[in-house]
Amino acid sequence: MSANVAVSLTYSIAKIRAMRSLMFEGPRLLALERARNLPDLAQKLGLGELAVGHLRLEALLTNRHIADLNRIASLLGGARDHLFHWLLARYQVENLKVVLRFWAAGEPIERLSGLLVDVPGVKPLPVEALAESRGLGGFIRQVPEPIFVAGLSEGLAYWEAEGRTFLAEAGLDAAYFRELVLRHNGLAKGDREPITPLLAADIDAYNVFLIGRAQLNYHLQLEDVAPFIVAGGRIGHSALLTARCETVSDLVESLRLGAALRLPDTGVGSLPDLEDAMALRLYRLANRRYYQSMLDLGALVAFYYLKRTELANLIRVVEGLRYEVPWPELLRRLMPSPAAEAG
């Protein structure tokens, strides 16, 4: 490792230590309980008059989140930069899904205003051309990133047969994770080892939610989604393809997820509950890695996942205030619950 690379990594880690002290988690997240409405929340989040409405506030939060992470990516070089910028490409996947759903529903392009976020390091989406595409094949041809073109194309036959975007979106997710695994494998061993469990947990969450939604929501067979399963998680391919999934409880039991996810004896009652449980597991792994990694890439990748949790929590607070969810209930929905931590 060159002196410049070592200094860059050391400086980046010092940077995230300072940035974490400003994150909305624990007591700082709990303090948002005093917000009376969305404008008041925007003030407490430092967004003031910029945020008009819940969608604008959520977009501003996401853009700020990405900008924070890009400050870290800009300090890296080589294979580390290659990996960290692809972590940010996750938000371009979400942009593409939003545009795809609007296109599939025939929604006017004007309604996309304010819903998409700025993602550095990737080609911008030609939103107008995408919205005006004829057929999913035409839509795919307008996508500028070849990796995402390949992913979307995997769901083309299902769209043409059923008129649903589910497998096109799964193809996008699978393409993102496969490229993430390739970039992970391109790292030096000392960079690779501390982040492998984090990426594996992220891939596990994707794979489990994929087969759960495929069977419970879309009534697909496991062989229909086998091409979309991504290697690199801790749950093996064969276990995923033989999982029972008549109910969420079946899925949890057949994959033996209860202990790993620290599920209560009552289990989980829905796919969103299971998704939350897997997200909380990833948060716990990232939080542990953040403190264990003093001078390696694990601290930076852990910080990425911690920031993702922060953003998810803030968006839940926005939605909770929008729908006037009582604060005690809203706090219980956050990951991890700041109310539980305070108690």
N, C-alpha and C positions, 0 to 999 in steps of 0.2 A: 504494500500500500504506500503510495507516494505521500510526502508530507502535506501537499496541498489537499489531497483527498481526505486525509485524516483530519486536518484542520476544518475542512468543510463539514464533515460528519459531526465533529465535536461541536462546532458552532451551531449546526442545525438542531442538535439535541438540546443545547442550552436554550435555543430559541423556543422550542416546544415546551420546555419546562416553564418558561415565562408565560407563554400563551395559555397553558392549561390553567394557570391561576386566574385567568379572566373568563374561563368557560362557565356556561350556565349549567352547573351540576351541583349536587349537594345543597348547601345553604343558599347559594346564589339562585339556584332553580326554585327552591322552596320560597324564596322571597318574592317570586313572581305572583304568589298567592294574593298579594295585595292589589294586583291589577283588577280594575273594575270592569273594563271593557277593552275592545281592540285598540282604540287610540291610546288608552292609558298603557296597555301592554307595549305598544310600539315605542312609547316614550321610555319605558323602563328598559327596553332592549336597545336603546340608542338609535332608533330609526326615525323618531319624531314625525314630522309632517310628510316624510317621503311615502309612508305606508297609508294607502287609501284602500280599504277593503281587505278581506282575508287573503285573497289570492295574491294581491300585490305584496302584502306583508310576508307571505310564505316565499314568494320569489325573491324578495330582498334578503330574507334570512338565508336562502340557499345560495344566492350569489355571494354573500359575505362569507359564508362557510367555504365555498370553493376558492375564493380569493385568499382566505387564511391558509388553506392547504397548498395553494400554488406558491405562496411565499416560501414554503418548505421545499417544494419541488425545484424551485428556481435556484436553490443553493446546492443541489446535487449535480452529479455528472455521471457519464457512462451508463453502465447497466442499472445503477440505482435510480438515476433520472428516468431511464427507459421504463422501469417498473412503476415508479411513483406517478408519472404522468398518465400511465394506463389506469391506475386506480382512479384518477380524476375522470377518465373517459367513461366511467360508470354513469356519470351525470348526462353524458351525451346519449347513452342508451335510454335513459329515462326521457330525454327530449324526444328521441325518435318514437318511443312508445306513445307519447302524448300526441304527436303529429299523426301517427298511424291510426290511433283511435278516432281522432277528429275526422281524418280522411274516410275511414270506414263507415262512420256514422253520417257522413255528408254534412258535417257542421261547417258553417262559414269560416273562412280563414281569419276573419277579423277577431273571432273569439279566442284565437291563440295568443293575442297580444298580452304580454305580461306573464304568460304561463311557462315560457321557455327560459332557460338560464344560460349564462355565458360560461363556456367551458374552454379554458386555454389549451393550446396544443393540439386541437383537432379542427378539421375543416368545418366551417359553419354550414348548417343545413340550408339548402335552397327551399325554404318553407313554401313559397308560392308555387314553385314547380311541383313540389311534392303534393300539395293540396289539389292541384289541377290534374294529377295523374289519372290515366284511364287504366283501371285494373291494377292489382297488386304488382304485377310484373313491371308495369310502367312506373309505379311508385319506387320499386326497388332500383330501377335503372337511374333514378335521380339521386340516390344516396351516394355521397362522395367517398365514404370509407369502405374499401374492399372487404375488410373483415366483417363489417355489418351487412354488406351486400350478401355475402355468403350465408350469414346467419339468418337473415330474413328469408332468403330463398328456400331454406329448409322447411318453412311453413307455408310455402306457396300452394302446394297440392291441397292441404287442409283448407285453406282459404277458398280455393276454387270449388271444393266439394261442399263445404259447410258455411262459408261466408263469415267465418270467425277468425280473429287475429291471434288466438291463443298460442298456436304453435309458431307463428311468425315472431311473436314476442319471446317465446321460449328460445327460438333460434338466436335472437339477439343476445339474450342472457348467456346462452351456451357459448356463443362466439366470443363474448367478452371474457368469460372465465377461462376458456381454452387459451386465449392469448395471454391472460394473466399467468397461467401456469407456465407457458413458454418463457415469459420474461422472468418469472421466478427461477426457472431452471437455468437461465443464463447468468445468474448471479454467482459470485464466488461463494464457496462453502460457508465462510464465516458470516456472510450476509444472508444466505439462504436459510440456514438452520433455525435462527430465532423467529423467522416469520412463517415458516411452514405450518405450524399448528393454527395460526390465524387464518391463513388462506384456506386451509382444509376445513375449518369450521364454517367459513363463508360459503364454500362449495357444498358442504353438507346441507346447509340451510336451503340453498337453491335447489338441490336435488330432491330433498324431502318435500319441499313445497311444490315442486314440479309434479311429482307423482301423486301427491295428495289432491291438488287442483285438477289434474288430468282425470282422475277417477271419480272424485266426489262432485266436482262442479261440471265437468264436461263429458263424463261417462265414456272416457277413452280407455282402451286396454293398455296394459303396461308396455306391450310390444310397440304400441303406437308412439310412445314417448321415449323408447329406448335410445334412439339416435340423439336425443337431446340431453341425456345424462352425461355429466362431465366427470372425468377421472381426476383424482387429486384430493378427494375427501377421505375421511376416515371410514365412512360407511361404504362397503364394497358394492360393486356393480351388481353382483348376483343377489345380494341381500335386497337391494332396491327393486330388482326385477321380480322378486318373489314375495314382496311385502303384501300382506293382507290390508285391504283398504276399504272395507264396507263402511267403516266409521273412522273418525280421527283416533279414537281409542285403539282400534285395530292396528292402525299405522304405527302408533307409539309403541304398542306391545310387540309387534312383529319385528320392528327395528331396534327394540330394547333401548328406547330413548329415555325412559323414566329417570334412571339414576344420573345419566350424564346431564340432563336438563334440570335436575333437582325438582322434579314435578311433585306437587302435593299428592296425597293419597287419592284425592278426588280426580286426578288426571287433568286433561284439557278437554274442553267441550267443543272447540271449533278450530278450523284451520288458522284463522287470525290469532287465536290464543297460542297455537303451536308455533306459529311464526314469531310471535313475541318471545316465547320461551327460548327459541333457538337464537334470536337476536340478543337476549339477555345472556345466554351462554357465551356468545362471541364477545359481548361487552366484558364479561368477567375475565375471559382469557386475555383480552387486550389490556385490561387494567393491570392484570398480573404481569404481563410482559413489559408494560410501560415502566414498572418499577424494577423489574429484574434486569432490563437492558440498560446498562450504564453508558456504554460507548459502542453500541452496534445498531444496525438498521432496524432491529426489532422495536426500538423505542419510537421511531418515526412511523412505521407501519401501524403499530399499536395506537399511536396518536390519531392516525387517519380513522381508525375504527371508533375510537372514543369520540372524535368530532362527529362522526356519522350518527352516533347515539345522541349526542347533544342536539343535532339538527332534528332528528326524529322526535325528540321530546318537545322541542320548541314548537314544532308544527302541531303536535297533539295539544299543546296549551292553546295555540291559536284556534284550533277546531273546537276545543272544549269551551272556550269563551264564546265562540260563535254560536254554539248550540246551548249555551247556558248550563253546561254540566256543572254540578256542584263541585267546589274545589276539593273536598275530601275524596270524592270519586275520581276526579281528574288526576290527582296526585298518585292514586293507586295504579293508574294506567301507565305511569312513566317508568323508565328503565334506567337504573333501579329506582324504586319509589323513594324520593327524598324524604317523604313522611316516615317511611319505615326506617330509613337510615338515621333520621333525627331521633326516632324513638329508641 
